[in-house]
Amino acid sequence: MTNGVGDSVIPPARLRALTSWQVSKVTTLGARLTARRMPLGARSDFAVLAALEEYGPLSQADIGRRLGLDRNDVNAIMTRLEAERFVTRRVDPTNRR
C-alpha cells in the first residue's frame, strides 16, 4: 500500500497480527475482484440459483431468510430469473402462494 507519494504504508504489526484484520482485508479484496467480473444483480441471481440448487424448491420468504435478502428484492430477482427461464414458479399447495 502507498500513501500516494510513493512511500510504502504498512499498518502496525499488532494490527497485522490480528486474524480478524487479515480476514477483513481478504474479504475486501475478494469483493473488489468479484465486483469487477460480476455486477451486483448477477451476484444476487447466482446466490438465489445456488440456494435453489442446494435446497430444492423454496418459498421466496425462505430464500430471503437463507440469503439475508429483503423479500421485495427476492421477488425482483425471481421475476428476472423467471423471465429468462432459469426458474419456474409454482403455487405452494399448502399455503396457496
C-alpha positions as CSV (number, residue, x, y, z in Angstrom):
1,M,0.0,0.0,0.0
2,T,1.2,3.5,-0.6
3,N,0.2,6.9,0.7
4,G,0.1,8.4,-2.8
5,V,3.6,9.8,-2.5
6,G,5.4,6.5,-3.2
7,D,6.2,5.7,0.4
8,S,5.0,2.2,1.5
9,V,2.4,2.4,4.2
10,I,2.5,-0.6,6.5
11,P,-0.2,-1.0,9.2
12,P,1.1,-1.6,12.8
13,A,2.3,-5.1,13.5
14,R,-0.2,-5.6,16.2
15,L,-3.0,-4.9,13.8
16,R,-1.5,-7.1,11.0
17,A,-1.2,-9.9,13.6
18,L,-5.0,-10.0,14.2
19,T,-6.7,-12.8,12.3
20,S,-9.9,-10.7,12.1
21,W,-8.0,-7.8,10.4
22,Q,-6.4,-10.2,7.9
23,V,-9.8,-11.7,7.1
24,S,-11.3,-8.3,6.6
25,K,-8.6,-7.4,4.1
26,V,-9.1,-10.7,2.2
27,T,-12.8,-10.1,2.2
28,T,-12.4,-6.6,0.8
29,L,-10.1,-7.8,-1.9
30,G,-12.4,-10.7,-2.8
31,A,-15.4,-8.4,-3.0
32,R,-13.5,-6.0,-5.3
33,L,-12.3,-8.7,-7.6
34,T,-15.8,-10.2,-7.8
35,A,-17.4,-6.8,-8.5
36,R,-15.1,-6.3,-11.4
37,R,-16.2,-9.5,-13.1
38,M,-19.8,-9.9,-11.8
39,P,-22.2,-7.0,-11.3
40,L,-24.4,-6.9,-8.2
41,G,-27.5,-8.2,-9.9
42,A,-25.7,-11.2,-11.3
43,R,-24.3,-12.0,-7.9
44,S,-27.8,-11.9,-6.4
45,D,-29.1,-14.1,-9.2
46,F,-26.3,-16.5,-8.7
47,A,-27.0,-16.7,-4.9
48,V,-30.7,-17.5,-5.5
49,L,-29.9,-20.1,-8.1
50,A,-27.3,-21.7,-5.8
51,A,-29.8,-21.8,-2.9
52,L,-32.4,-23.4,-5.1
53,E,-29.9,-26.0,-6.4
54,E,-28.7,-26.9,-3.0
55,Y,-32.0,-26.8,-1.0
56,G,-34.6,-27.6,-3.7
57,P,-37.9,-25.7,-4.1
58,L,-38.1,-22.8,-1.6
59,S,-40.6,-20.0,-0.9
60,Q,-39.4,-16.5,-1.7
61,A,-39.5,-15.9,2.1
62,D,-37.3,-18.9,2.7
63,I,-34.8,-17.7,0.0
64,G,-34.7,-14.3,1.6
65,R,-34.1,-15.7,5.1
66,R,-31.3,-18.1,3.9
67,L,-29.5,-15.4,1.9
68,G,-30.2,-12.4,4.1
69,L,-32.2,-10.6,1.3
70,D,-35.3,-8.5,1.6
71,R,-38.4,-10.2,0.3
72,N,-39.0,-7.4,-2.3
73,D,-35.5,-7.9,-3.6
74,V,-36.1,-11.7,-3.8
75,N,-39.3,-11.1,-5.8
76,A,-37.5,-8.9,-8.3
77,I,-34.7,-11.5,-8.7
78,M,-37.3,-14.3,-9.1
79,T,-39.2,-12.2,-11.7
80,R,-36.0,-11.6,-13.6
81,L,-34.9,-15.3,-13.4
82,E,-38.4,-16.5,-14.5
83,A,-38.4,-14.1,-17.5
84,E,-35.0,-15.6,-18.5
85,R,-36.4,-19.1,-17.9
86,F,-33.9,-20.0,-15.2
87,V,-36.7,-20.8,-12.7
88,T,-40.3,-21.8,-12.8
89,R,-42.6,-20.6,-10.0
90,R,-45.3,-22.8,-8.7
91,V,-48.1,-22.2,-6.2
92,D,-47.4,-23.9,-2.9
93,P,-50.5,-26.2,-2.3
94,T,-50.2,-25.8,1.5
95,N,-50.4,-22.0,1.6
96,R,-51.6,-21.1,-1.9
97,R,-48.6,-18.7,-2.5
